Amino acid sequence: MQVQEVSVNELRAALEDGRPLTVLDVRPTAQRAEWSIPDSRHVDAYDELWRGESASLCAAAEQLPRDRPVIAVCAMGRTSLIAAEILQQLGFDAYSLSGGMTAWSEAWNTAEVALPGAVPVTVVQVRRTGKGCLSYVVGSKDEAVVIDPSVDAGVYLQLAADHGWRIVAVLDTHVHADHVSRARGLAQQARAALYLPAQNRVSYEFHALADGAKLSFGGASLRALLTPGHTSESMCYVVNDQAIFTGDTLFLQSVGRPDLVAPGDQPARRAHMLFHSLKDRLAGLPGSTLVFPCHTSEPIPFNGVAHGAPLDRVLPAIPLLALDEDPFVAAVLQRIPPTPPNHIQIVRINEGKSAMPADMRPLEAGANRCAVSR
Ligand SMILES: [Fe+2]
């Protein structure tokens, strides 16, 4: 019997719909520790399967429910074909995830938050669960803006259409280093204006936002707040004084790393800037402001629960923010994680200095590493 493959889109839709299935990850333990599919099971069967052995897989299979399909997953979608064939022989309705975890990098799910007010605003959080990137469609009346788009433009266009919104503006919070920004392509397809923080890094046309600049959409307003540190041009966007989209400046459990594409003594200078952005600018906002960052360091479950929290819960939960300036800078510089793979190439694409590849998966595979370690 030939093993059938399921696509990333089919699997992500099935998980978002809550259909009963088992995802069985057969990769080596070290690879799984880096990134995995939420609620998946694991058996380290990779070496055995390539040796033609199946003892570990068969033992794991005994623990699997038999009343639902099993989707085998590996790094590239080849070992999982072998695993699925064995599972079929054991009587399971088994499939292989086409392209494996490299393809899963593009999987996403959504959650929604309603911001109450005289003119209600809806925030749709688009979570690239396969990588940890968070982006947002923020709608009011019949218009929406998109912030930090990181999945295919069609996803945002469809979400906007589903809500009766026209996308009028697409914004990035900074020049990203861990994923290829989809902002340019989305702005073109939506015939919307592209806004970036004012800077001279990017070589294509955009509307430059200065500190304090305001945009209106539907009945809502968005204000740009310059918060340098993660990058020198990093901005946060405040919507209706109720929500702040913090890019890679502030996460729910950490702060942005200051070192990417920053030679010489720039990381230290940027860490000082980050301290002041966090302490002088963000900490001065109302505590009830909901923080919506651009990344998480863990795969996001298909649970429809938004990854966000009020500022007065986020800031006290980050021990680094209890430090004075010099100890903060020293601690940030000590906790910088390994540099993300391909980040220089990704930055060049996002600056418009290299062409956008047709297939971004090889460039973007793997976890994001934009935060300072906790
Ligand atoms: Fe970033």
Residues whose N, C-alpha, C, O or C-beta is under 5 A from the ligand:
A	BS01	LIG	V175 H176 A177 D248 C370
